[in-house]
Amino acid sequence: MYIQECLLHLANQRYKNIEIIIVDDASTDATLRVVRQWQASQTSFLKSRIRVVALPRNTGYAGAMSIGMYLAKGEFIALHDSDDYSHPLRLQKQVQFLQRNPDIGIVGTNYRIVRGGSVQWRLQPSWIAFGSKIIRSRYKAGSHCITVGSAMMRGRLFDIHGAMNRRAKGAEDWELIDRYVRRGVNVDNLRDVLYFVRRHKQQRSRQFYRPRTNSSVIDSS
């Protein structure tokens, strides 16, 4: 269970004007108890900004993520997977980027893989692109380019273009962003490494894909 580390990093975000919506998709382990305990241990300021939603039955990844997006009240909506964690400056840098770039609707970040508790700093994902290359050489070619757990979007876009497609099993994240792009929404990635994706045997994506191996080794020496 990695939810504790995920929540710790959310509580430590430098950007404080946030609400945290945690959707428990009818989990059968101790996740909900852990989340409730964490919520109770927070300061009154943060505690008032945390909303925990315990679903009565399992809705799947797209359903749980979409429910959280429907409940969001903020100008911007940041997505996050419970296995992963974010750099303390992630939300601050994404908010600043969207405020400075009104033509961009969704912004993701660069990321690194975490295996066995160690960050693989030397592995830079080769499928991540930046600027105009994202739409020209990725989405128009039918591929993907934004790690959905790192994405922040303008809330009004969700109102216009809708939620994840629950029928796109295993490709919900790609379908969501691809649909937005095809409707004219501009997207980008921050070059900063602000998101950490955990690789482990129980992760959901292993049901549909093998872990990516097309990575480049970066040597700064």
Sequence and secondary structure as in RCSB ss.txt:
>XXXX:A:sequence
MYIQECLLHLANQRYKNIEIIIVDDASTDATLRVVRQWQASQTSFLKSRIRVVALPRNTGYAGAMSIGMYLAKGE
FIALHDSDDYSHPLRLQKQVQFLQRNPDIGIVGTNYRIVRGGSVQWRLQPSWIAFGSKIIRSRYKAGSHCITVGS
AMMRGRLFDIHGAMNRRAKGAEDWELIDRYVRRGVNVDNLRDVLYFVRRHKQQRSRQFYRPRTNSSVIDSS
>XXXX:A:secstr
  HHHHHHHHHT S  S  EEEEE S SSSHHHHHHHHHHHS HHHHTTEEEEE SS  HHHHHHHHHHHH  SS
EEE   TT EE TTHHHHHHHHHHH TTEEEEEEEEEEEETTEE TTEEETT   TTHHHHHTGGGT     GGG
 EEEHHHHHHH    TTSTT HHHHHHHHHHHTT EEEEEEEEEEEEEE TT GGGGT      EEE    
